Every structure is written in C-alpha cells, then in structure tokens.
Amino acid sequence: MNFKNSKTMYEEAVKYLPAGVNSPVRAFRQVGGHPIFIKHAEGCYIYDVDNNSYLDFCNSWGPLITGHRHPKIISAIEKQIKHSLTLGIPNELEVELAKRVIDKIKQKIPTIQKIRFVNSGTEAVMSAIRLARGFTNRNKVIKFEGCYHGHVDSLLVKAGSGLATFGQPSSAGIPKSFSEHTIVVPLDNEEAILEAYKKYPNDIACIVVEPIPANNGLLLQRKEFLEFLRKVTLEHQSLLIFDEVISGFRVGYYGAAGYYNIYPDIVTYGKIIGGGLPVGAFAGREEIFNMLSPDGPVYQAGTLSGNPIAMAAGIAQLDLLTDDLYKSLEEKGQYLENELNKIFQEKSMNFRVIRIASIFWIYIDLDHPPRRADEISSESMKIYAKFFHHCLNYGIYLAPSGYEVGFISSPMEKNDLDKFLDAVRKFNG
C-alpha cells in the first residue's frame, strides 16, 4: 500500500502535536513506522488520506459497536443540531437517556439506581473514586496491576514490591503523595486482597476493577475471583466499583455485571453510552449518589455533561442494542475465534485468540490464557509488530499495540471477517 500522504501529514503533525498525536498509542511507537491518517469512515471500514481502505477492528477503541456513522445515530445528531449544540442547562434528552439506562439495567442489576453523565471514561472513574471516599469517609483505594482506569493521577500507578503495596507513579508529573492512598495488588490473587484489608481494616474506601480487564491484554478473570471481591467489600463495608468503560454495553446490554451476575455498588461507562461521542457516566446505588453535589458534600461538575448532541446519539445507540444484535455479534465472534485458532494451529504459529462477546485478543500461547499482566510475554510484542504491519498492508486495521484488544462491530459480515482470515493465512512471521 502507498502511505505517502499519511507520512507527509505525520511530518506536519509532529511540528505542532507532541509525537504528532493526541493520545500516545496512536503514534505507532509499539509497532514501528508512522501512523495513518483517516479522512472518512463508514460501517466497518475506514479510509485514509491515501485512499486506502481498512476493515476496522479498533472501533474507536470499542464504543462503535454499531460501526461508523450508523444512519440512525447520524439522523439523531442532525435532528438535534437544528435545536442546540451545547447548553450547560438541563435538557430533556439527558433525562430520557438516564431513564432508558436505569429502568432497564436495574431490572438485572438492582444496585444501579441513579446515574450522572460526564464527558469521558477517565472522568467517570475519577468521580466514582471521589464519591466512594466521600460516602465511606475512608481514604484508601485498591486497584489491580494490569487494569487501566484512565489518566487519573492517583490511579496511574504501578505495583511496588510485595502483594499489597502502595502504588508508585507510573508517569512523570505525579507526586508520590498523590498515590499514597492507592494500594496496587495483582489480579487473580485473593491473598493480596486479604493482606490489604488486614493492614488497613478500616480505611479502604473501595476496590476498583475492570471486571473484564481489556486495556493490557484481555485478562479474563475467574468468576469466583470477582465474586470474592463482592464478598470481601461487603464484609468490610467498602464499595465495589466495576470500571465498565470498555465492557459496558459491549459484552451485552448489562455489561460484565450482568454477564457474571454480580452487583457492584458503582459502575462506570464510556463513550458507547453516547454513540461514540465524548460521553462517560457513573451509576450506582441511590444512597451513594445522594452524596453528590448539590444534594451532598461530594463535588462533581462538568459544563458539557449531559450535552444534547451526545444524549441524542446515546438514545439512538441504545435503541440499536437489541438481543438480536448481541446474538449476531456472538456468532461472528465465535466464527472469528474458531477460524483464527485453526489457522494458527495449521501454520504452527504460537498465537492464540481469547474472546468474550465481541472483544478479542491475540496472544502468545501459554498453558492457559493470561489472567495477570506479568504473564504477558514482552517478546511477543515484536512478533505482533510484524503481524500488525502485515495486516495493515492487506487492508486490516488492528490496534497499533499488542497489548490492546480488537472489537467486532455489527456491520461486519462473514465476507469481511474472511478478508481478515485470508490476510492471516498469508502471514509468515
């Protein structure tokens, strides 16, 4: 493929944007080369400035479950544009979207009773943590190595030594004091949780976890481990926060909480709840959310929160998330998983695919699929870089990092998936 115009645009971009991008992974540093620049997207395909087309498994990092520019979402946005863009004042659409989310989800997850809209997943998790601390009047937060919760200072941390240690900042610009109340523990390890509660029995406000960790590989957890988190938080009067920025409405309408039948105190959602627009939300028990300003002492605000464009897109998105859509995505996911694993075996490639619903990840084969970040082979990333560029040249856009997952969207048909499979068959590593 010819990438001449993308290369020229990247050279221009680095003059004005750090590394030429507005989010680090887009810079292709983990796979080499320069990023491609997209000018158009439709359905399950994206088109770059060199007029190359790609089957898109990135899906804007997950939220585009119904593909790019779904006609019903576009129609809802266009209809609302005639009335207003942003208000900073209450509007009926934010009430309508909240009603749709809560009325349906609480039938399956009774702890989801109130919701507040924000503008990103990062903002949703940041607000949920503050709310948990305000509700419990406690300071410390338990998070897991390998789970990403946005670029919040106190959560952008890595593990220290030992099972349950205070997190160490994993980015420059974060004082150690900002993470002094964040306890980082390994995934899939009940002992580490018990040790943390033994050390700080009355000061752990919450446990925050991706119930389906999908930001550092797809580290599917044992249901028993997630049930343990619910049990131990109840015993110690802490809150359990499910970060479902990726899994919410992706693995099913009820997210991971519904999939595993576990009732968290707070759930966070990402852009999928707004049709892919800049939206986030956090939802949970009414008595907890009564602590939010202006009813309670926990302050949280946002000028664009609940803006009518995003709310209109969100309403249209939810209308599309039917049982038939999820059934179809499951069938496509099962087909892709089975066929990819067949190809890997036939070609004696040490790759495997792990999948849940419409989320999949290609990893280097182990005795079992990884459940913790330290089980991921760093050497495999070199192989993935070659695999990524091979697929790119065959018109397949995967995430430009082997640590990232792939997403299937509803417009993808069998012939689209077969295009990906054909490209994989031609890969020689």
Stockholm file with secondary structure:
# STOCKHOLM 1.0

chainA/1-429         MNFKNSKTMYEEAVKYLPAGVNSPVRAFRQVGGHPIFIKHAEGCYIYDVDNNSYLDFCNSWGPLITGHRHPKIISAIEKQIKHSLTLGIPNELEVELAKRVIDKIKQKIPTIQKIRFVNSGTEAVMSAIRLARGFTNRNKVIKFEGCYHGHVDSLLVKAGSGLATFGQPSSAGIPKSFSEHTIVVPLDNEEAILEAYKKYPNDIACIVVEPIPANNGLLLQRKEFLEFLRKVTLEHQSLLIFDEVISGFRVGYYGAAGYYNIYPDIVTYGKIIGGGLPVGAFAGREEIFNMLSPDGPVYQAGTLSGNPIAMAAGIAQLDLLTDDLYKSLEEKGQYLENELNKIFQEKSMNFRVIRIASIFWIYIDLDHPPRRADEISSESMKIYAKFFHHCLNYGIYLAPSGYEVGFISSPMEKNDLDKFLDAVRKFNG
#=GR chainA/1-429 SS CCCHHHHHHHHHHTTTSGGGCSSGGGGCTTTCSCCCCEEEEEBTEEEETTSCEEEESSGGGTTCTTCBTCHHHHHHHHHHHTTCSCCSSCCHHHHHHHHHHHHHHHHHCTTCCEEEEESSHHHHHHHHHHHHHHHHTCCEEEEETTCCCCSCTTTSEECCSSSSEECEESSTTCCGGGGTTEEEECSSCHHHHHHHHHHSTTCEEEEEECSSCCSSSCCCCCHHHHHHHHHHHHHTTCEEEEEETTTTTTSSTTHHHHHHTCCCSEEEECGGGGTTSSCEEEEECHHHHTTBTTTSSBCCCCTTTTCHHHHHHHHHHHHHCCHHHHHHHHHHHHHHHHHHHHHHHHTTCSEEEEEETTEEEEEECCSSCCCSGGGSCSTHHHHHHHHHHHHHHTTEECCSSTTSCEECCTTCCHHHHHHHHHHHHTCCC
#=GC SS_cons         CCCHHHHHHHHHHTTTSGGGCSSGGGGCTTTCSCCCCEEEEEBTEEEETTSCEEEESSGGGTTCTTCBTCHHHHHHHHHHHTTCSCCSSCCHHHHHHHHHHHHHHHHHCTTCCEEEEESSHHHHHHHHHHHHHHHHTCCEEEEETTCCCCSCTTTSEECCSSSSEECEESSTTCCGGGGTTEEEECSSCHHHHHHHHHHSTTCEEEEEECSSCCSSSCCCCCHHHHHHHHHHHHHTTCEEEEEETTTTTTSSTTHHHHHHTCCCSEEEECGGGGTTSSCEEEEECHHHHTTBTTTSSBCCCCTTTTCHHHHHHHHHHHHHCCHHHHHHHHHHHHHHHHHHHHHHHHTTCSEEEEEETTEEEEEECCSSCCCSGGGSCSTHHHHHHHHHHHHHHTTEECCSSTTSCEECCTTCCHHHHHHHHHHHHTCCC
//
